[in-house]
Amino acid sequence: MTDTANRHLDDLTPWNDRLHGLEVVGVVDEAPQVKTFTFRAAGDCWFRYKPGQFVTLELPVGDGEPLFRTYTLASSPSRPYSVAVTVKAQEGSIGTRWMFDHLRPGMTIRAYGPNGHFTHIGHEAGRYLFLSAGSGITPMMSMLRWMADLAPQTDVAFVTCARSPRDIVFRHELELLDRQMPNLSLSFMVKGNSLGESWFGHRGQISHPMLTMIVPDLMEREIFCCGPESFMTLVQDFLRAAGFDMAHYHQESFGEVPGDAPAEQVAVVTDAGEVGGASVPVVFANWGVTATCQPGQTVLEAARAAGVRIPAACESGICGTCKTRKIAGEVVMSHNGGILDEEVDEGYILACCSRPLGPLELEA
Ligand SMILES: Cc1cc2nc3c(=O)[nH]c(=O)nc-3n(C[C@H](O)[C@H](O)[C@H](O)COP(=O)(O)OP(=O)(O)OC[C@H]3O[C@@H](n4cnc5c(N)ncnc54)[C@H](O)[C@@H]3O)c2cc1C
């Protein structure tokens, strides 16, 4: 294995969106049930990504098929030799729990990425609001770390909500950055107490009056929001009601897709037409397999039925892990932000949310 730790950047090649090996170099406890895993490249590469982007990890859980889980790179690309994910093990967790129990320094896992467009790059603004709840803080941390390294004068209102003071992830680093970044305004909001700790900060649930009190000029800020769906829906609702221009609102979903498509989530049809009622052949060129896609089936479902393994994590068009290029044929694709318009123009589709309109040939 190549040791990137002692190599000059000029000797390494940039990361791209292919499969890579990541070697664990550190595991740190951040908060109850929250750990940060830091990785260096197992190959000859440095990490090229945008602050706020994510990767999908292939977790060899048990003896069967691996699990795929998507995590934001909480690290900053301004430090390109390593990447870090900060993960919370929810109750009943399988994938994240496996990481907690098994992933140790020296071990290597496989990763797909980087992916995603929840980033301030391309949305340059005079003032930002980074609003998060729980593990939704990770993309905000990546963007803030980037700004701290490259533009520490940036005006950022950073508001993060947690169950209790001890559940605030990155609290000490944030307090340090607050002293280093003159225009950073840092606010924590908690619901409950932590045993043995007095709390003099904000308390309760986020609301428009509360947020306006903390960030009086919030209507003039570029807003980035990430947290549970209920949290983001609440924020969107009160911003809309207050007349906020939603073109300046961006959010990242970690889980289920809400009924209302939020900002940056669009349905795309690669070509006009209806999904037919007959089964159609789908060629997976790299595998040398021709599968049959039954009416209503997605390309991913057809692949699995034929024994073709396409890595997929969220399976709802968010994470982009199952992206593959179309060689021939058309599909109806209804995604939730996991693919860019330019990628669609180049012929890429997401297998999890694409249904063939007729015979199809794919690179996968
Ligand atoms: C773009 C993107 C970025 C993400 N970034 C991060 C990150 O930085 N840190 C992080 O911790 N997670 C992140 N996630 C969520 C992560 O991918 C997993 O969905 C989550 O960690 C649950 O996986 P698991 O293996 O722990 O639990 P699973 O074994 O998948 O599920 C166990 C239980 O948890 C519930 N569950 C599943 N997903 C969630 C969720 N998101 N929130 C609450 N309960 C859930 C399930 O309903 C089930 O009851 C991200 C997801 C996406 C799509």
The ligand as a Tripos MOL2 file, in Angstrom:
@<TRIPOS>MOLECULE
LIG
   53    58     1     0     0
SMALL
NO_CHARGES

@<TRIPOS>ATOM
      1 C1        -26.4220   12.7910    1.2460 C.3       1 LIG1
      2 C2        -26.3950   12.1070    2.5840 C.ar      1 LIG1
      3 C3        -25.4560   12.4980    3.5370 C.ar      1 LIG1
      4 C4        -25.4300   11.8900    4.8030 C.ar      1 LIG1
      5 N1        -24.4910   12.3010    5.7220 N.ar      1 LIG1
      6 C5        -24.4870   11.7530    6.9670 C.ar      1 LIG1
      7 C6        -23.5320   12.1830    7.9430 C.ar      1 LIG1
      8 O1        -22.6640   13.0390    7.6800 O.2       1 LIG1
      9 N2        -23.5890   11.6180    9.1750 N.ar      1 LIG1
     10 C7        -24.5330   10.6620    9.5010 C.ar      1 LIG1
     11 O2        -24.5370   10.1820   10.6420 O.2       1 LIG1
     12 N3        -25.4360   10.2370    8.5890 N.ar      1 LIG1
     13 C8        -25.4390   10.7540    7.3340 C.ar      1 LIG1
     14 N4        -26.3580   10.3120    6.4020 N.ar      1 LIG1
     15 C9        -27.3040    9.2700    6.7950 C.3       1 LIG1
     16 C10       -26.6530    7.9030    6.5880 C.3       1 LIG1
     17 O3        -26.4470    7.6620    5.2080 O.3       1 LIG1
     18 C11       -27.5400    6.7590    7.0720 C.3       1 LIG1
     19 O4        -28.8040    6.8250    6.4560 O.3       1 LIG1
     20 C12       -27.7840    6.8010    8.5590 C.3       1 LIG1
     21 O5        -26.5350    6.8910    9.2260 O.3       1 LIG1
     22 C13       -28.5150    5.5370    8.9820 C.3       1 LIG1
     23 O6        -27.7750    4.3960    8.5830 O.3       1 LIG1
     24 P1        -27.4800    3.2320    9.6140 P.3       1 LIG1
     25 O7        -26.7180    2.1760    8.9330 O.co2     1 LIG1
     26 O8        -26.9160    3.8160   10.8700 O.co2     1 LIG1
     27 O9        -28.9370    2.7530   10.0070 O.3       1 LIG1
     28 P2        -29.8940    1.7280    9.1720 P.3       1 LIG1
     29 O10       -29.3930    0.3680    9.4870 O.co2     1 LIG1
     30 O11       -29.9850    2.1680    7.7460 O.co2     1 LIG1
     31 O12       -31.2420    2.0270    9.8890 O.3       1 LIG1
     32 C14       -31.4320    1.7520   11.2760 C.3       1 LIG1
     33 C15       -32.5880    2.5730   11.8230 C.3       1 LIG1
     34 O13       -32.3220    3.9710   11.6470 O.3       1 LIG1
     35 C16       -33.3660    4.5890   10.9140 C.3       1 LIG1
     36 N5        -32.7240    5.5640   10.0250 N.ar      1 LIG1
     37 C17       -32.2110    5.3520    8.7870 C.ar      1 LIG1
     38 N6        -31.7070    6.4890    8.3060 N.ar      1 LIG1
     39 C18       -31.8800    7.4340    9.2650 C.ar      1 LIG1
     40 C19       -31.5500    8.7980    9.3640 C.ar      1 LIG1
     41 N7        -30.9410    9.4610    8.3770 N.pl3     1 LIG1
     42 N8        -31.8670    9.4500   10.4950 N.ar      1 LIG1
     43 C20       -32.5190    8.8040   11.4890 C.ar      1 LIG1
     44 N9        -32.8450    7.5160   11.4620 N.ar      1 LIG1
     45 C21       -32.5330    6.8360   10.3580 C.ar      1 LIG1
     46 C22       -34.0390    3.4940   10.1620 C.3       1 LIG1
     47 O14       -35.3940    3.8170    9.9290 O.3       1 LIG1
     48 C23       -33.8780    2.3130   11.1210 C.3       1 LIG1
     49 O15       -34.8800    2.3020   12.0880 O.3       1 LIG1
     50 C24       -26.3680   10.8880    5.1230 C.ar      1 LIG1
     51 C25       -27.2950   10.4790    4.1560 C.ar      1 LIG1
     52 C26       -27.3190   11.0610    2.9030 C.ar      1 LIG1
     53 C27       -28.3270   10.6160    1.8780 C.3       1 LIG1
@<TRIPOS>BOND
     1     1     2 1
     2     2     3 ar
     3     2    52 ar
     4     3     4 ar
     5     4     5 ar
     6     4    50 ar
     7     5     6 ar
     8     6     7 ar
     9     6    13 1
    10     7     8 2
    11     7     9 ar
    12     9    10 ar
    13    10    11 2
    14    10    12 ar
    15    12    13 ar
    16    13    14 ar
    17    14    15 1
    18    14    50 ar
    19    15    16 1
    20    16    17 1
    21    16    18 1
    22    18    19 1
    23    18    20 1
    24    20    21 1
    25    20    22 1
    26    22    23 1
    27    23    24 1
    28    24    25 2
    29    24    26 1
    30    24    27 1
    31    27    28 1
    32    28    29 2
    33    28    30 1
    34    28    31 1
    35    31    32 1
    36    32    33 1
    37    33    34 1
    38    33    48 1
    39    34    35 1
    40    35    36 1
    41    35    46 1
    42    36    37 ar
    43    36    45 ar
    44    37    38 ar
    45    38    39 ar
    46    39    40 ar
    47    39    45 ar
    48    40    41 1
    49    40    42 ar
    50    42    43 ar
    51    43    44 ar
    52    44    45 ar
    53    46    47 1
    54    46    48 1
    55    48    49 1
    56    50    51 ar
    57    51    52 ar
    58    52    53 1
@<TRIPOS>SUBSTRUCTURE
     1 LIG1         1 GROUP 0 **** ****
